[in-house]
Amino acid sequence: MNLLLTGGLGYIGSHAAAEFFESGHNVVLVDNLSNSSLHVLESLKRIVDRSLPFYELDVNDSNGLASVIRAHDINCVIHFAGLKSVADSIKSPTDYYRNNVGGTITLLEAMSATGVRKLVFSSSATVYGIPQYLPLDEDHPTIPVNPYGRSKLMVESILRDQCDADPSWGIVSLRYFNPVGAHVSGHIGDRPIGEPNNLMPYVNSVAERERPFLNIFGNDYDTPDGTGVRDYIHIADLVLGHACAVRSLKSDALGFKVFNLGTGLGHSVLDLVKHFEFVSNVEIPFRIMGRRSGDVAVSYASARRAESELNWTATRDIRDICKSVWNFSQRRRSGAGGCN
């Protein structure tokens, strides 16, 4: 298939690009470079041994998107582009609605104009809000507690309505839990611009001595060690979930479908830190801060629907995740790896 990846040079988009290309698809990337770098394009070239078509383009540019879709005869879009920080969404909610919701509407307009009716959407487990039961399955009530989660849920509603209005559309929404890890090559990984919003790149930056300590937000949750518990899924498993979703859209079963992508296991912040210290043999100093608004105590997935309907399951564990991150870190610092 000819695939267009929005946000294709971001953390998840770049790993998906490598997976899709190596699986035999033609991959085209668009990205506005707001939280990514052209260095990632060079790193991808090292992995796939060729240059991938890339356009510096914002997802709110409907005409630009339509031109790219026509030029490459795109069959399916994988939509990664969007803002993704819970904390930033609380500070600047309109930015999240403008980019995440408005950008998706613009993309749908471009797809409609070009006759493309297949889409995989990058959603989030934050749509569930405070768990009413665990593990979280796709039937759990969706009551997000922050603007980021609400923006993702709004997009899901729009996508569902689009499929209801036009049955020729096929859309899969993948609700990620906590994507972490790096490509096996060590050429790409999670290297955000500025201060990291997610735990693992922050832990790694402390291990690299770029920051003096890790801030842990809350140690008084009702969890075994008081710190928040999350379902950490290796990026390699996550992008395989996208490959399975695209494969499902090649069948006649269209409409709107939702799947969780997670491991079904929860690890606390301190547990992850201990695993990373073991793998890296580096101590991670930390300090306890107050809880952050919008955070929940425990979140982990039931991925049974993805297993049964997409034939997908996560196979890598927390130790595999830490090893891949440390490998990416060491290769990057030695100059042997790439940047992301």
C-alpha positions as CSV (number, residue, x, y, z in Angstrom):
1,M,0.0,0.0,0.0
2,N,1.0,3.6,-0.4
3,L,0.9,5.1,3.1
4,L,1.0,8.7,4.2
5,L,2.3,9.3,7.8
6,T,1.5,12.6,9.3
7,G,3.9,13.5,12.1
8,G,6.2,11.1,10.3
9,L,9.5,12.3,11.8
10,G,8.2,12.2,15.4
11,Y,9.0,9.5,17.9
12,I,6.2,7.1,17.0
13,G,5.9,8.2,13.4
14,S,9.6,7.5,12.6
15,H,9.5,4.0,14.1
16,A,6.3,3.3,12.2
17,A,7.9,4.5,9.0
18,A,10.8,2.0,9.4
19,E,8.4,-0.8,10.2
20,F,6.0,-0.1,7.3
21,F,8.9,0.3,4.8
22,E,10.5,-3.0,5.9
23,S,7.1,-4.7,5.5
24,G,7.0,-3.7,1.9
25,H,4.8,-0.6,1.9
26,N,5.6,2.7,0.1
27,V,5.9,5.3,2.8
28,V,5.5,9.1,2.5
29,L,6.2,11.4,5.5
30,V,4.9,14.8,6.4
31,D,5.8,16.8,9.5
32,N,6.0,20.4,10.5
33,L,9.2,19.8,12.6
34,S,7.7,21.4,15.7
35,N,8.9,18.5,17.8
36,S,11.1,16.6,15.5
37,S,14.2,17.2,13.3
38,L,15.5,16.5,9.8
39,H,18.2,14.5,11.4
40,V,15.6,11.8,11.9
41,L,15.2,11.6,8.1
42,E,18.9,10.7,7.9
43,S,18.6,8.2,10.7
44,L,15.7,6.5,8.8
45,K,17.9,6.4,5.7
46,R,20.5,4.4,7.7
47,I,17.8,1.9,8.8
48,V,16.0,1.4,5.5
49,D,18.9,2.1,3.2
50,R,17.1,4.7,1.1
51,S,15.7,8.2,1.3
52,L,12.0,8.3,2.1
53,P,9.8,11.0,0.5
54,F,9.3,13.8,3.0
55,Y,7.4,17.1,3.0
56,E,7.7,19.8,5.6
57,L,4.0,20.4,6.0
58,D,1.6,21.3,8.7
59,V,-1.5,19.0,9.2
60,N,-3.7,22.2,9.0
61,D,-2.7,22.7,5.4
62,S,-5.5,21.0,3.6
63,N,-4.3,21.9,0.1
64,G,-0.8,20.8,0.8
65,L,-2.0,17.5,2.2
66,A,-4.2,16.9,-0.8
67,S,-1.3,17.6,-3.2
68,V,0.9,15.1,-1.5
69,I,-1.9,12.5,-1.4
70,R,-2.5,12.9,-5.2
71,A,1.2,12.9,-6.0
72,H,1.9,9.6,-4.3
73,D,-1.5,7.9,-5.0
74,I,-2.0,7.4,-1.2
75,N,-4.3,4.5,-0.2
76,C,-4.2,4.9,3.6
77,V,-3.2,7.6,6.1
78,I,-1.7,7.0,9.5
79,H,-2.3,10.1,11.6
80,F,0.4,10.8,14.2
81,A,0.5,14.6,14.0
82,G,-0.6,16.4,17.1
83,L,0.4,17.8,20.5
84,K,0.8,15.3,23.3
85,S,1.7,16.8,26.7
86,V,-0.9,16.5,29.4
87,A,0.7,19.3,31.4
88,D,1.0,21.6,28.4
89,S,-2.7,20.9,27.5
90,I,-3.8,22.2,30.9
91,K,-1.7,25.4,30.4
92,S,-2.7,26.0,26.7
93,P,-5.9,24.1,26.0
94,T,-6.9,26.0,22.9
95,D,-3.6,25.0,21.2
96,Y,-4.6,21.3,21.7
97,Y,-8.0,21.7,20.3
98,R,-6.7,23.8,17.4
99,N,-4.0,21.3,16.5
100,N,-5.4,17.9,17.5
101,V,-9.1,18.5,16.7
102,G,-8.8,21.2,14.0
103,G,-5.8,19.4,12.3
104,T,-7.8,16.2,12.0
105,I,-10.7,17.9,10.5
106,T,-8.4,19.5,7.9
107,L,-6.9,16.1,7.2
108,L,-10.3,14.5,6.7
109,E,-11.2,17.3,4.2
110,A,-8.0,16.6,2.3
111,M,-8.8,12.8,2.3
112,S,-12.4,13.5,1.1
113,A,-11.1,15.7,-1.7
114,T,-8.8,13.0,-2.9
115,G,-11.0,9.9,-2.4
116,V,-8.9,8.3,0.3
117,R,-11.1,6.6,2.9
118,K,-8.8,4.6,5.1
119,L,-7.2,6.0,8.2
120,V,-5.4,4.9,11.4
121,F,-5.6,7.4,14.2
122,S,-3.1,7.8,17.0
123,S,-5.4,8.1,20.1
124,S,-4.6,7.7,23.8
125,A,-5.6,5.8,26.9
126,T,-6.1,9.3,28.5
127,V,-9.6,9.2,27.0
128,Y,-10.6,6.9,29.8
129,G,-9.9,9.3,32.6
130,I,-9.9,8.0,36.2
131,P,-10.3,4.2,36.0
132,Q,-13.6,2.8,37.3
133,Y,-12.2,-0.7,36.9
134,L,-9.0,-2.4,35.8
135,P,-7.7,-3.4,33.4
136,L,-9.1,-0.8,31.1
137,D,-10.9,-2.2,28.1
138,E,-12.5,-0.4,25.2
139,D,-15.9,-0.5,26.8
140,H,-14.8,1.5,29.8
141,P,-16.5,4.9,30.2
142,T,-14.5,7.7,28.5
143,I,-14.4,10.7,30.9
144,P,-11.0,12.3,30.2
145,V,-9.7,14.6,33.0
146,N,-7.4,16.9,30.9
147,P,-7.6,18.8,27.6
148,Y,-5.2,16.5,25.9
149,G,-7.5,13.5,26.6
150,R,-10.6,15.5,25.7
151,S,-9.0,16.5,22.4
152,K,-8.4,12.8,21.5
153,L,-11.9,11.8,22.5
154,M,-13.3,14.7,20.4
155,V,-11.4,13.4,17.4
156,E,-12.7,9.9,18.0
157,S,-16.2,11.2,18.0
158,I,-15.6,13.1,14.7
159,L,-14.1,9.9,13.1
160,R,-17.0,7.8,14.2
161,D,-19.5,10.4,12.8
162,Q,-17.6,10.4,9.5
163,C,-17.9,6.6,9.2
164,D,-21.6,6.8,10.1
165,A,-22.2,9.4,7.5
166,D,-20.3,7.6,4.8
167,P,-20.0,3.8,5.1
168,S,-17.2,3.7,2.5
169,W,-14.8,4.9,5.2
170,G,-12.7,2.6,7.3
171,I,-11.0,4.1,10.4
172,V,-9.1,2.4,13.2
173,S,-8.4,4.4,16.4
174,L,-5.5,3.0,18.5
175,R,-5.6,4.0,22.1
176,Y,-2.0,3.9,23.3
177,F,-1.0,3.4,26.8
178,N,2.6,4.6,27.5
179,P,4.9,4.1,24.4
180,V,8.6,3.8,25.4
181,G,11.8,2.3,24.0
182,A,13.9,2.7,20.9
183,H,14.6,1.0,17.6
184,V,16.7,-2.1,17.7
185,S,19.3,-0.3,15.5
186,G,19.8,2.5,18.1
187,H,19.4,5.0,15.3
188,I,16.1,6.4,16.4
189,G,14.4,6.8,19.8
190,D,12.5,9.3,22.0
191,R,14.6,12.5,22.0
192,P,12.2,15.3,22.5
193,I,13.0,19.0,21.8
194,G,13.3,20.9,25.1
195,E,12.3,19.4,28.5
196,P,10.8,15.9,28.2
197,N,7.1,15.5,28.9
198,N,7.3,11.8,29.4
199,L,9.0,9.7,32.0
200,M,11.4,7.5,30.1
201,P,13.3,10.2,28.2
202,Y,13.5,12.2,31.4
203,V,15.0,9.2,33.2
204,N,17.5,8.8,30.4
205,S,18.5,12.4,30.5
206,V,19.3,12.1,34.2
207,A,21.3,8.9,33.5
208,E,23.2,10.9,30.9
209,R,23.8,13.6,33.5
210,E,22.0,16.2,31.4
211,R,19.8,16.9,34.4
212,P,20.7,16.5,38.1
213,F,17.6,14.5,39.2
214,L,14.3,13.1,38.2
215,N,11.1,14.8,39.4
216,I,8.6,12.2,40.6
217,F,5.1,13.7,40.9
218,G,3.4,12.2,43.9
219,N,4.4,9.3,46.2
220,D,1.1,9.1,48.1
221,Y,-1.0,7.3,45.6
222,D,-2.8,4.1,46.6
223,T,-0.1,1.9,44.9
224,P,2.5,-0.5,46.3
225,D,5.2,2.2,46.5
226,G,3.0,5.3,46.4
227,T,4.1,6.3,42.9
228,G,1.9,6.3,39.8
229,V,1.5,3.0,37.9
230,R,1.4,2.9,34.1
231,D,1.3,0.3,31.3
232,Y,4.6,0.8,29.4
233,I,4.6,-0.6,25.9
234,H,7.7,-1.0,23.7
235,I,7.7,1.2,20.6
236,A,8.4,-1.9,18.5
237,D,5.3,-3.6,19.7
238,L,3.3,-0.4,19.3
239,V,4.2,0.1,15.6
240,L,3.4,-3.6,14.9
241,G,-0.1,-2.8,16.2
242,H,-0.3,-0.1,13.5
243,A,0.8,-2.6,10.8
244,C,-2.0,-5.0,12.0
245,A,-4.5,-2.1,11.9
246,V,-3.5,-1.2,8.3
247,R,-3.8,-4.9,7.3
248,S,-7.3,-5.0,8.8
249,L,-8.3,-2.0,6.6
250,K,-7.5,-4.0,3.5
251,S,-10.5,-6.3,4.2
252,D,-14.1,-5.5,3.5
253,A,-14.8,-4.8,7.2
254,L,-15.0,-1.0,7.2
255,G,-16.5,1.5,9.7
256,F,-15.0,2.8,12.9
257,K,-13.2,0.6,15.3
258,V,-11.2,1.2,18.5
259,F,-8.4,-0.9,20.0
260,N,-6.2,-0.6,23.1
261,L,-2.5,-1.1,22.6
262,G,-0.9,-2.0,25.9
263,T,0.8,-4.9,27.7
264,G,-1.8,-5.5,30.4
265,L,0.9,-5.0,33.1
266,G,1.4,-1.9,35.3
267,H,4.8,-0.7,36.6
268,S,5.3,2.1,39.1
269,V,7.6,5.1,38.5
270,L,10.1,3.7,41.0
271,D,9.9,0.3,39.5
272,L,10.8,1.6,36.1
273,V,13.7,3.6,37.6
274,K,15.0,0.5,39.3
275,H,14.9,-1.5,36.0
276,F,16.7,1.3,34.2
277,E,19.4,1.6,36.9
278,F,20.0,-2.2,36.6
279,V,20.3,-2.1,32.8
280,S,22.5,1.0,32.7
281,N,24.4,0.5,35.9
282,V,23.8,4.2,36.5
283,E,22.1,5.6,39.6
284,I,19.1,7.8,38.9
285,P,18.8,10.5,41.6
286,F,15.2,11.7,42.2
287,R,13.1,14.1,44.3
288,I,9.5,13.8,45.2
289,M,7.2,16.6,44.0
290,G,3.5,17.2,44.5
291,R,1.0,15.5,42.4
292,R,0.3,16.9,38.9
293,S,-3.2,18.0,38.0
294,G,-4.8,15.6,35.5
295,D,-2.7,12.5,36.5
296,V,-4.4,9.3,37.7
297,A,-2.9,6.8,40.1
298,V,-3.1,3.5,38.1
299,S,-3.7,2.8,34.5
300,Y,-3.1,-0.4,32.5
301,A,-4.7,-2.1,29.5
302,S,-6.8,-5.0,28.5
303,A,-5.7,-5.6,24.9
304,R,-7.8,-8.7,24.3
305,R,-9.8,-7.0,21.5
306,A,-6.6,-6.3,19.6
307,E,-5.4,-9.8,20.2
308,S,-8.6,-11.4,18.9
309,E,-9.4,-9.0,16.0
310,L,-6.0,-7.7,14.9
311,N,-4.0,-10.8,15.9
312,W,-1.7,-8.5,17.8
313,T,-0.1,-8.8,21.2
314,A,2.8,-7.1,23.0
315,T,5.8,-9.4,23.5
316,R,8.6,-7.2,25.0
317,D,8.9,-6.4,28.7
318,I,10.1,-3.5,30.8
319,R,13.7,-4.8,30.8
320,D,13.7,-4.9,27.0
321,I,12.4,-1.4,27.0
322,C,15.2,-0.1,29.2
323,K,17.9,-1.9,27.3
324,S,16.7,-0.4,24.0
325,V,16.6,3.1,25.5
326,W,20.1,2.8,26.9
327,N,21.4,1.4,23.6
328,F,20.0,4.4,21.8
329,S,21.5,6.7,24.3
330,Q,25.0,5.2,24.2
331,R,25.0,5.0,20.4
332,R,23.9,8.6,20.1
333,R,26.5,9.8,22.6
334,S,29.3,7.9,20.8
335,G,28.2,9.4,17.5
336,A,27.4,5.9,16.1
337,G,23.6,6.4,16.3
338,G,21.2,8.9,15.0
339,C,18.9,11.6,16.5
340,N,15.2,11.7,17.2
